Structures are given as structure tokens and as C-alpha cells.
Amino acid sequence: MNTKWKLIVAVGIVVVLLASSLVIAHLEYVASQAADDKLARVACLGDSITQETGYPADLQALLGNRSVVGNFGATGATVNVYSDIPYYYDPAFHRVRSFAPTTVIIMLGTNDAHNDTYKLIDNFMNNYTRILTRIENYSSKPQIFVVLPPPVFNNTLGVNGTAYMEGVIPRIQQVAKQLDLPIIDVYTPLLNHPEYFPDGLHPNGDGAKVIADTIYKAINPQPSWLF
């Protein structure tokens, strides 16, 4: 091959590489913009596992300054509207709408396995649907993720682990399926870590980090092929 053709081939290769780089850069930009839009305002809804353990703060650290994470946990809250602290009527839930979330992470159900509340478990699916439908009607039109909460270990707080596993978890899954909402499973990755739950119910800092990391991986839409 003479010098002229070598030069033409070399220029052609450079042009192709440059074009490919521009396409990839554009796709990365589009993906990051989409992520910013969807994750601009992330609302974490739930009970004391949300309000008190610090997982929303860990999630904020993972998302960085492209997002604002709001903690809308309410200690003792239940899905069941006939309990002492139904989440549907709690001030924390009423503040979510004004936050104008673009993403909602909802993790409820643990307190519905309490010995006093579980008697009304037949109302669980209708009551959870009521909460989720209200969120779907927000003007901010957030994407919604339903979380399977952490496992329940031996505790003195009145929460029945068997009722939780056999009654609450399946109903959460059924509601999410009926409403075609994605599920984030933090139950499974914590199942073999009772050491993360000093009182059998609330995760410590290590457990909160597992929750945050699991949720982050589920809601972060960056395509893996870009990396």
C-alpha cells in the first residue's frame, strides 16, 4: 500500500473513531439527563425503618447532588387504616405531595404483622392499593417502587415474624403485581444477617447501608453497557 492510501485509511479510521466517540458521549448525556429527571426528587415513604435508621441519608450519599432525597417515614405506621397510626392519614404522607416527588420509594408492612394489627390483615391489599393510587395521582407523576421490607427476627416488640413472612410479604407482592409496579427486594439480602438487627426489627448502620445500596441499584437507570 502506497503512502497516499495509507494516509486515506488512517484518516478514515480517525473519522470513524471520532464519530463513535460522539455517539457514545451523546448517549451518555441522554442517559444522565433521564436519570436526573427521574431521580431529581426522591421521596422515601415508610415507618420507623425509614424515619429512624438513616437509610434515606445513605441513599442521598449514593445519588449525590443530582438528587434531593426526602424522608417521609412515620414511626409505628401501618398500611391498615384501622390501626393506631395508619400511614394514609399520617402528616408524613400528606407532606409527600408538596415535595413533588419524581420517584417514590415506599416501604411499609412491618407493623401490619404486629399481633394487634394482624387481625385485620384481610384489609391490607385494599388499604395499600389506596395509598399507591393516591401517589399515582400526584401531579408530579412519580415513578413508584414498592419495597419488600427487611426480615423480622426474634423481637420483644410484638411483631410476629411468621405472620409477616406468610401474610404480609405475599400481599405486598400481590398489590405491586396488580398495579404493575416494580418491586425492590431488601428482604432477601438481609435474611441471613440477624446481626444487623439489634432489636430484631430495626437495622443498624450496616443494615441501613444494605437497604440504601439495594434501592440505589434498582432505581438508578444508567444502562450497564455505557460503562
N, C-alpha and C positions, 0 to 999 in steps of 0.2 A: 504494500500500500504506500503510495507516494505521500509526500508531506502535505499536499493540498487536501487529500481525502482524510488524512489523519486529523487535520485541523477541523474539517467539517464534522467528523464523527465526535471529536472532543466537544465542540460547541453544542452539538445535538444532545450529548449526554448531560451537559451543564444545564441546558434548557429544560430537559425532562426532569432533572433533579430539582431545579428551582420551582417548576410548576407543581411537582408533587409536594414540596415543602409548603407552598402557598395553600394548596388544597387542605393539607393536614392542619395548618395553622388556622384556616378558616373554620374547619370542623371543630377544632378545639375551642375556638372562640364561641361558636354557636352553642356547643355543649355547656360551656361555662356560663353563658348568658341564661340558658334554660335552667341550669342549676340555681343561679342567683334568683331568678324569678320565682321558682317553686319553693326555695328554701329561704326566702327573704325574711319571713316572719313565721317561726316555728312555735306552735303552742303545745305544751306538754300538759295533758289533762290526766287526772288520776286521783289517788288517795294519798296516804302518808308516804307510800313508796316513791311517789313523785314529789310531794311537798318537802319531805324532810331528809331524804337520802343524798341529795346533791347530784343525782344523775343528770338533770337538765343543765347544771353548770358544766358537767363533764362534756355533755353534748355540745354546748356552746363553744367550749375549747376546741373540740374536733372540727366544728363547722367554721370557726374563725370569724373574722369581722364582716364576712359577706352576709351573715345571718344575725337575726335577733331572736333569741330563744326565751319564751315566756313560760314561767312556772305557774300553772293553774291547778296545783294539787290541793286537795281538801282532806285533811286527816279524818279517818273514820268513814269517809264517803262510800256509799254503795250505789250499785246500779238500781236496785229495788227502790221504788219511790215511796214505799210504806215503812222504811226504816227511820231511825232517828236522824240520820244525816244522808238523805238522798242527794246524789250529785246533781241531779236535774234541777233541784231548787236551791243549790248552794250558791252563795255570792261568787265563788271562784268561777263557776260555769257561766254566770251572767257577765263576767268581765271578759270572757273569751271573744265575744262578738266585737266589742270595741277595739280589741287588739288587732282585728282584721287579719287573721292568720292566712298564710298561703299554704301552710302544711299543718295538719293536726295529728298529734300522736296521742292516742287515748289508751290508757292502761287502768282498767277498773275490773273489779270482780272478786278480789281477795276477801274483802269484808262481807261479801254475799255468802261466803262459806262460814260465817260466824254462826254459832249454834242458835242464836235468837233469830237471825235473819234468814237462814237457810230454809226455814219452814215455808217461806214464800217463794221458793226457787222457781215455781211454775210461772211466776210473773217476769222472770229475768229477761227472757228474749224480747218480750213486748216492750219492757222498760228500756232495754239497751237500744232497741230499734228507735224508740222515741228520742233518745239522746242523739243518736247518729243522724237521724233525719233532720233534726234541728240544725246540726252542724252543716249538713249538706245544703241547707237553705241560706247559709250566710252569704251576704253579697260579695264577699271576697272569694267565694267558690274554692275553698281549700281542698287540696288532696288530703285524704284521710287514711291513716294507718291504724289498724286495730291491733293492740299488743296482747299476746298471751302473757300474763304476769308471771313473776318468779314463782318457783315452787314453794309450798308451805311445809315447813319442817315441824318437829315437835315444839309446841309452844304452850304458854300459860295464858294466852290472850283470847282464848275462846274460839279460835278459828280451826275448823275441822279439816285436816289435810285430805281425808278420804272424800268428804263431800266436795271439796274444792277440785280434786282431780277428776272425780267421776261425774260431778254435777255442773260445776261452773265452767271448767275449761271446754268441755264439749259444746256447751251453749254459746260460748263466745265464738267458737269456730263456726257454728251454725248461723249465727247472726251475720258474721262477716261474709259468709258464703251467700246468704240470701240477698245481701245488699251489694254483692260483688266488690267488696273492699279487701285490699291486701292485708295479710296478717304478718306481724313481726313476732317471732317466737323467741322470747327471752327465758321461757320456762326451761327448754331443753339444755342450753349451755350452762345453766346454773344448777341443774338437777343433781349433779354429783359434787356439789360444793356447799355442804351444810355449814362449813367453817366460815362462810361469808355471811351467815345469818345468826348473829349472836343471840337474838331472842326467838329464833325460829321463823321469823316473819319479815323483818326488815333487813335489807342488805347493808353491809358495812361499805367502806370506801371501795374495796376491791370488787364487791358485788355491783355497786353502782357503776363502776367503770365498765364492767361486762355489759350491763344494760345499755349504757350510752354507746359503746362500741358496736353492739349488735344493731341498735336502732340506726346509728350513723351509716353503717354499711347498707342497710335496707333502703334508706331514704335518699342516699347520695346517688344521683342518676348518671354520674360520669361513666361513659362506656369504657369497659376494660381494655378494648382494642386501641384506645388512644395512648396507652402507656406502655 
